[in-house]
């Protein structure tokens, strides 16, 4: 594995998981390829690594022992066939081959060529003419019995070997490691989201932040905000809370005073009611004594009146009795009669 940001070092890992479902890539043409997501774990880490780094990945799928291996550049497509240009003596000859597997820049050949054969890595420059042995001229016809077009063909799939600019490669018999090349991105094995604490208005200012790619453990400081504004708000809220508590205590004290005053007023009202009851009972007693005093005073006044008019005591007593009887009966007639007599 080779990271784009770390070209000076390659890393080794192993396949951890392979997605069981494929995703279709509609941008790659027809037929539509199916891709499977693969997760790899690295055997060693680098402090310069950060999540999201792009990487070129080379995954070893399998190994084929003792196979005929040629470079992928030596294969060519011609008229729907897969061919190579093998060197035969001083010329290159077009040869059909059957490809078994392909791995990166190497191809495993099932049949068509043998190990040790020299192959051209580009299409050679052809010479389609051959010297006619009978006429001693270069011709592109066939000569056999002297008639044009009969006998063996003069045109052959050969090329002059004197072209020194043709790069070549040798067919090898070796083990082929089947490799899949792909791209990927680095991500953490475990990720935790960090969210800013909710605040009622205002903004949070970051005063310390861990560098990207830093290895952290439980309890390590990753992000720190400036708490000055929050401390000021906390002190303000604490002051408001204390003021509210004092107002509550004052309200409770006022309620207690009011309750005591109401209790005193209730007691006063009860005492007033009791005093009124006593006054009422006293008035009843006083009324009886006052009535006796009135009667007695009237008797004395009547006696003085009769004595002044030279009325005997006996007559005065009789008059008093009549007056009392008239008063009990409440008739004006009797009262007038008493006054006349």
C-alpha positions as CSV (number, residue, x, y, z in Angstrom):
1,X,0.0,0.0,0.0
2,X,1.4,3.4,-1.1
3,X,-0.1,6.6,0.2
4,X,-0.1,9.6,-2.1
5,X,1.0,12.0,0.7
6,X,3.7,9.5,1.9
7,X,5.5,8.5,-1.3
8,X,8.7,7.7,0.5
9,X,7.3,4.7,2.3
10,X,5.1,1.7,1.5
11,X,2.9,-0.2,4.0
12,X,1.8,-3.8,4.4
13,X,-1.6,-4.9,5.6
14,X,-4.1,-7.7,5.5
15,X,-7.7,-8.0,4.3
16,X,-10.2,-7.8,7.2
17,X,-13.6,-7.8,5.5
18,X,-15.0,-8.0,2.0
19,X,-18.5,-6.7,1.3
20,X,-20.9,-9.5,0.4
21,X,-22.9,-7.2,-2.0
22,X,-21.5,-5.5,-5.1
23,X,-22.0,-1.9,-6.3
24,X,-22.5,-1.2,-10.0
25,X,-20.1,1.3,-11.6
26,X,-22.2,2.9,-14.5
27,X,-19.3,5.2,-15.4
28,X,-16.9,2.5,-16.5
29,X,-18.7,1.6,-19.7
30,X,-20.1,-1.7,-20.9
31,X,-20.2,-4.3,-19.5
32,X,-20.9,-2.6,-16.2
33,X,-18.3,-3.7,-13.7
34,X,-19.3,-4.8,-10.2
35,X,-17.2,-3.5,-7.3
36,X,-16.9,-5.0,-3.8
37,X,-15.8,-2.9,-0.9
38,X,-12.7,-4.3,1.0
39,X,-11.4,-3.2,4.3
40,X,-7.7,-3.6,5.1
41,X,-5.8,-3.2,8.4
42,X,-2.3,-1.9,8.5
43,X,0.4,-3.8,10.4
44,X,2.2,-0.5,11.2
45,X,1.3,3.2,11.4
46,X,3.0,6.4,10.7
47,X,2.5,9.6,12.7
48,X,2.0,11.6,9.5
49,X,-1.1,9.6,8.6
50,X,-4.4,11.4,8.7
51,X,-7.9,10.1,8.0
52,X,-8.9,10.6,4.3
53,X,-5.5,10.1,2.8
54,X,-5.7,8.5,-0.7
55,X,-3.7,5.3,-1.3
56,X,-2.8,3.0,-4.1
57,X,-3.5,-0.6,-3.0
58,X,-2.0,-3.8,-4.4
59,X,-3.9,-6.8,-3.1
60,X,-2.5,-10.3,-3.6
61,X,-5.4,-12.6,-4.5
62,X,-3.7,-15.9,-5.3
63,X,-0.4,-17.5,-6.5
64,X,-0.1,-19.8,-9.6
65,X,3.0,-22.0,-9.5
66,X,5.1,-22.8,-12.6
67,X,3.1,-20.7,-15.1
68,X,4.1,-19.3,-18.5
69,X,4.3,-15.6,-17.8
70,X,4.8,-12.8,-20.3
71,X,4.5,-9.0,-20.0
72,X,1.1,-7.5,-20.7
73,X,2.8,-5.2,-23.3
74,X,3.6,-8.2,-25.4
75,X,-0.1,-9.0,-26.1
76,X,-1.9,-7.5,-29.0
77,X,-5.5,-7.7,-30.4
78,X,-5.8,-8.4,-34.1
79,X,-9.1,-9.3,-35.9
80,X,-10.7,-10.5,-32.7
81,X,-7.6,-12.7,-31.8
82,X,-5.0,-12.3,-29.1
83,X,-1.5,-12.6,-30.6
84,X,2.1,-12.2,-29.8
85,X,5.1,-11.6,-32.1
86,X,7.6,-14.3,-31.4
87,X,11.1,-14.1,-32.8
88,X,11.9,-17.1,-35.1
89,X,15.5,-16.9,-36.2
90,X,15.9,-13.5,-37.9
91,X,12.2,-12.7,-38.2
92,X,9.2,-12.1,-35.9
93,X,6.2,-14.4,-36.4
94,X,2.7,-13.6,-35.4
95,X,1.4,-16.3,-33.0
96,X,-2.0,-16.9,-31.5
97,X,-2.0,-17.4,-27.7
98,X,-4.7,-18.2,-25.1
99,X,-4.7,-16.0,-22.0
100,X,-5.4,-17.8,-18.7
101,X,-5.1,-15.0,-16.1
102,X,-3.9,-11.4,-15.9
103,X,-2.3,-9.8,-13.0
104,X,-1.3,-6.2,-13.3
105,X,1.6,-5.9,-15.8
106,X,1.9,-9.7,-16.2
107,X,-0.2,-12.3,-18.0
108,X,-0.5,-16.0,-17.5
109,X,-0.5,-17.9,-20.9
110,X,-2.4,-21.2,-21.1
111,X,-1.0,-22.2,-24.5
112,X,0.6,-20.9,-27.7
113,X,4.2,-20.3,-26.7
114,X,7.0,-21.9,-24.6
115,X,9.3,-20.5,-22.0
116,X,12.4,-18.8,-23.3
117,X,10.8,-17.3,-26.4
118,X,11.6,-13.8,-27.3
119,X,8.6,-11.5,-27.8
120,X,8.3,-8.1,-29.3
121,X,6.8,-5.4,-27.1
122,X,5.4,-3.4,-30.1
123,X,4.1,-4.3,-33.5
124,X,7.0,-4.8,-35.9
125,X,7.4,-3.1,-39.3
126,X,6.2,-5.6,-41.8
127,X,7.7,-6.6,-45.2
128,X,4.9,-8.1,-47.2
129,X,7.0,-8.8,-50.3
130,X,9.1,-11.9,-51.0
131,X,11.7,-12.6,-53.7
132,X,10.2,-14.8,-56.4
133,X,12.7,-17.6,-57.0
134,X,11.7,-17.9,-60.7
135,X,11.6,-14.3,-61.8
136,X,14.2,-13.0,-59.4
137,X,12.1,-10.1,-58.5
138,X,10.2,-9.0,-55.3
139,X,6.6,-9.9,-55.7
140,X,3.5,-10.2,-53.5
141,X,2.1,-13.1,-55.6
142,X,2.4,-16.9,-55.2
143,X,4.6,-19.0,-57.5
144,X,4.1,-22.7,-58.0
145,X,3.4,-23.9,-61.5
146,X,4.0,-20.7,-63.2
147,X,0.4,-19.5,-63.1
148,X,-0.5,-16.4,-61.1
149,X,-2.2,-17.2,-57.8
150,X,-1.3,-20.9,-57.7
151,X,1.2,-22.8,-55.6
152,X,2.3,-21.5,-52.2
153,X,1.6,-17.9,-51.1
154,X,4.4,-15.5,-51.2
155,X,2.9,-13.1,-48.6
156,X,3.8,-14.2,-45.1
157,X,3.4,-12.8,-41.6
158,X,7.1,-12.1,-41.1
159,X,9.1,-9.0,-40.3
160,X,12.8,-8.3,-40.6
161,X,14.8,-8.8,-37.5
162,X,17.2,-6.0,-38.2
163,X,14.9,-3.4,-36.6
164,X,16.9,-2.7,-33.5
165,X,14.3,-0.3,-32.1
166,X,11.9,-3.0,-31.3
167,X,11.9,-3.7,-27.5
168,X,11.7,-7.3,-26.5
169,X,10.9,-9.5,-23.5
170,X,11.5,-13.2,-22.8
171,X,8.8,-15.7,-21.8
172,X,9.4,-17.0,-18.3
173,X,8.2,-20.0,-16.5
174,X,7.7,-18.9,-12.9
175,X,5.2,-18.4,-10.2
176,X,2.6,-15.7,-10.9
177,X,1.1,-13.8,-8.0
178,X,-2.4,-12.6,-9.0
179,X,-2.7,-9.0,-7.9
180,X,-5.7,-6.6,-7.9
181,X,-4.8,-3.0,-8.1
182,X,-7.2,-0.4,-6.7
183,X,-7.4,2.8,-4.9
184,X,-8.7,3.5,-1.4
185,X,-8.8,6.0,1.4
186,X,-7.5,5.9,5.0
187,X,-10.0,5.9,7.8
188,X,-9.9,5.2,11.5
189,X,-10.9,1.9,13.0
190,X,-13.0,3.6,15.6
191,X,-14.3,7.2,15.3
192,X,-16.1,9.3,17.8
193,X,-17.9,12.5,17.0
194,X,-17.2,15.6,19.0
195,X,-20.0,18.2,19.2
196,X,-19.8,21.6,20.7
197,X,-21.8,22.1,24.0
198,X,-25.1,23.9,23.5
199,X,-25.1,27.5,24.7
200,X,-27.8,30.1,25.0
201,X,-26.6,32.7,22.6
202,X,-23.0,33.8,21.8
203,X,-20.2,31.9,20.1
204,X,-17.6,29.5,21.2
205,X,-13.9,30.2,20.6
206,X,-11.4,27.4,20.3
207,X,-8.2,28.0,22.1
208,X,-6.6,24.5,21.8
209,X,-7.1,21.8,19.2
210,X,-5.2,18.5,18.7
211,X,-3.3,18.2,15.4
212,X,-4.7,16.0,12.7
213,X,-3.4,12.5,12.9
214,X,-2.5,12.7,16.6
215,X,-3.0,9.4,18.5
216,X,-5.3,10.0,21.5
217,X,-6.4,7.8,24.4
218,X,-9.1,8.0,27.0
219,X,-8.8,11.2,29.0
220,X,-6.6,13.1,26.5
221,X,-7.5,16.6,25.6
222,X,-8.6,17.0,22.0
223,X,-10.5,20.3,21.9
224,X,-10.8,23.2,24.4
225,X,-13.0,26.2,24.2
226,X,-12.6,29.6,25.8
227,X,-14.8,29.5,29.0
228,X,-14.6,33.2,29.9
229,X,-18.0,34.1,28.4
230,X,-19.6,31.1,29.9
231,X,-18.1,31.9,33.3
232,X,-19.4,35.5,33.1
233,X,-22.8,34.2,32.2
234,X,-22.7,31.7,35.1
235,X,-21.8,34.5,37.6
236,X,-24.7,36.6,36.3
237,X,-27.1,33.7,36.6
238,X,-25.8,32.9,40.0
239,X,-26.3,36.5,41.1
240,X,-29.9,36.5,39.7
241,X,-30.5,33.2,41.6
242,X,-29.3,34.7,44.9
243,X,-31.5,37.8,44.3
244,X,-34.5,35.5,43.6
245,X,-33.8,33.5,46.7
246,X,-33.7,36.7,48.8
247,X,-37.0,37.9,47.3
248,X,-38.5,34.5,48.1
249,X,-37.3,34.7,51.7
250,X,-38.7,38.3,52.0
251,X,-42.0,37.1,50.5
252,X,-42.1,34.3,53.1
253,X,-41.3,36.7,55.9
254,X,-44.0,39.1,54.7
255,X,-46.5,36.2,54.5
256,X,-45.6,35.2,58.1
257,X,-46.1,38.8,59.4
258,X,-49.4,39.0,57.5
259,X,-50.5,35.7,59.0
260,X,-49.6,36.9,62.5
261,X,-51.5,40.1,61.9
262,X,-54.5,38.2,60.7
263,X,-54.4,35.9,63.7
264,X,-54.2,39.0,66.0
265,X,-57.1,40.6,64.2
266,X,-59.1,37.3,64.5
267,X,-58.4,37.2,68.3
268,X,-59.5,40.9,68.6
269,X,-62.6,40.1,66.7
270,X,-63.4,37.2,69.0
271,X,-62.8,39.4,72.1
272,X,-65.0,42.1,70.6
273,X,-67.8,39.5,70.0
274,X,-67.4,38.2,73.6
275,X,-67.4,41.8,75.0
276,X,-70.6,42.5,73.0
277,X,-72.2,39.3,74.4
278,X,-71.3,40.5,77.9
279,X,-72.7,44.0,77.2
280,X,-75.9,42.4,76.0
281,X,-76.2,40.3,79.1
282,X,-75.4,43.4,81.2
283,X,-78.0,45.4,79.5
284,X,-80.6,42.8,80.4
285,X,-79.7,43.1,84.1
286,X,-79.5,46.9,84.0
287,X,-82.9,47.1,82.3
288,X,-84.5,45.2,85.1
289,X,-82.9,47.4,87.8
290,X,-83.6,50.5,85.8
291,X,-87.3,49.6,85.5
292,X,-87.5,49.1,89.3
293,X,-85.8,52.5,89.8
294,X,-88.3,54.1,87.4
295,X,-91.2,52.6,89.2
296,X,-89.9,53.7,92.5
297,X,-89.2,57.2,91.3
298,X,-92.6,57.4,89.8
299,X,-94.1,56.4,93.2
300,X,-92.2,59.1,95.0
301,X,-93.1,61.7,92.4
302,X,-96.8,60.6,92.6
303,X,-96.8,60.7,96.4
304,X,-95.3,64.2,96.3
305,X,-97.9,65.3,93.7
306,X,-100.8,63.9,95.7
307,X,-99.4,65.3,98.9
308,X,-99.2,68.7,97.3
309,X,-102.8,68.3,96.2
310,X,-103.7,67.1,99.7
311,X,-104.4,63.6,98.6
312,X,-104.1,61.0,101.2
313,X,-101.5,58.3,101.0
314,X,-104.2,55.7,100.5
315,X,-105.5,57.4,97.4
316,X,-102.0,57.7,96.1
317,X,-101.4,54.0,96.5
318,X,-104.6,53.2,94.7
319,X,-103.7,55.5,91.9
320,X,-100.3,53.9,91.6
321,X,-101.9,50.5,91.3
322,X,-104.3,51.7,88.6
323,X,-101.3,53.2,86.7
324,X,-99.4,50.0,86.8
325,X,-102.5,48.1,85.6
326,X,-103.0,50.6,82.9
327,X,-99.4,50.3,81.9
328,X,-99.6,46.5,81.7
329,X,-102.8,46.7,79.7
330,X,-101.4,49.5,77.5
331,X,-104.7,51.2,76.9
332,X,-104.9,54.9,76.6
333,X,-108.4,54.9,78.0
334,X,-107.3,53.7,81.4
335,X,-104.4,56.0,81.4
336,X,-106.6,59.0,80.7
337,X,-109.1,57.9,83.4
338,X,-106.3,57.7,85.9
339,X,-105.2,61.2,85.1
340,X,-108.7,62.5,85.4
341,X,-109.3,60.8,88.8
